[in-house]
């Protein structure tokens, strides 16, 4: 009887690993908090674990912090670091939290180099700690998207999924949209 239980646990662990989503944290507005002393937005730690707990997510995921950085200050070295994390992880489904200002650029960079994994980038226009933030919705929508999309690189924002080849941030409207 015990050996059957042990075998079932091993099968369950294999299933969970196969179905696991790797969540890579890179920063962006989603993870910013208001610093009352300095009077501006800054990073202290990631909000993602708390958002998953608040949402009641029951699926298997692993969170790994790559960096906490405003995407306006991303350079090629940062994008290569994200690429290395994506290539080295055994998970085939990857969700990346990212700043919205250069999200399309990073998606394009990854999309040209990774073809065998499903990667979804998401972020927020307002920090998760701010009332009426879009962070929780975008994170949940992106998580669902990464579970059901096929291989490729995508952006999930505003309740829409965009291919890395056909997306831009409309800074005037504060939304993502297709290029053509």
Secondary structure, 3 states (H helix, E strand, C coil): CHHHHHHHHHHHHHHHHHHCEEEEEEECHHHEEEECCCCEEEECCCCHHHHHHHHCCCCCEEEEEEEEECHHHCCHHHHHHHHHHHHHCCCCEEEEECCCCCHHHHHHHHHCCCCCCEEEEECCCCCCCCCCCCHHHHHHHHHHHHHHCCCEEEEEECCEEEECCCCEEECCCCEEECCC
